[in-house]
């Protein structure tokens, strides 16, 4: 597994299974759109989970949005702990 940074988010990419998990963020934004998939090099990876503490202490983020074709399966414990998120779409 390797880390990939894209659009303000840090993903843990599982090349063997063809999926990605959000593990952290590296840009302060008011809004994040969690994509259906990410492209890295020549491969596409389906975003399947938000890991523990991924958005912990995120005081600037107000909105998290998911596309209608999202395949997110899991939001792990404390993923949004101590955050200031006001809405999830």
N, C-alpha and C positions, 0 to 999 in steps of 0.2 A: 504494500500500500504506500501511496505517496501523497504529499500535500500539494494542492493546486490552488492558486489565488486567482479569483475572477470576480469582477463586478462588486468589489468590496467584501466578498466572503472568502473564507478559507475552507476548502473541501478536503476530505480524506477520500481518495479515489482507490477503489478496489478494481484493478485491471482484470483480474481473473473472473469476477462476477459481473463486471460491466456496470457498476453503480458507484454513486458518490454520496457522502454524508457531510452535512455542514458541521464543522467543528468550532468555528470562530468567525469573527468579522475583523476587518482591518481598516475600514473607513467609517468615520462618524457620519451617519446619514439620518434623515428623518424617516425614510421609508426604504424597505427592502422588498424586492420581489423574489420569491423563492422559485427558481426556474424548474421546469419539467426535467430538463437535462442540461448538462454542460458539455462543451466540446473542448477536448484537450489533445493537442497534436492532431492525430488523424482519427481519434476515437470519440465516441459519444458515450456519456455516462448518465444514467437515470438517477435523479436525486431521490433517495429513498428515506432519509432520516435527518433529523436535527439532533445532534449529540448533546449529552449532558453539559451544562454550563455554556453552550454555544453563544447565547445572547445575554449571559449573566452580567449584571451591572451596566447594561446598555441604557444610559440615561438620555441619549439623544433620539433614539429610535421611537417613533410614535406609531408606525404602521408596518405590519407584515402582510404581504399579499401573496396568494397562491394562484397560479393559472388554472383554468378549468380542466386542463389535461394533466394536472399534478398526479404523480404516483407516490407521493410521500406516504410512508407507512407508519413511521414512528417519530414521536417527539419525546425524547428521553427526559428523565427526571431533572428538574431544575434548569431546563433549557432557557427559560425566561426569568429566572430568579433575580429579584432586585432590579428589574428593568422598568422602564417608564412607558412600555407599550400600551397604547390606548385602544387599538383595534387590530383585528386579524380578519382578513377577507379571504 
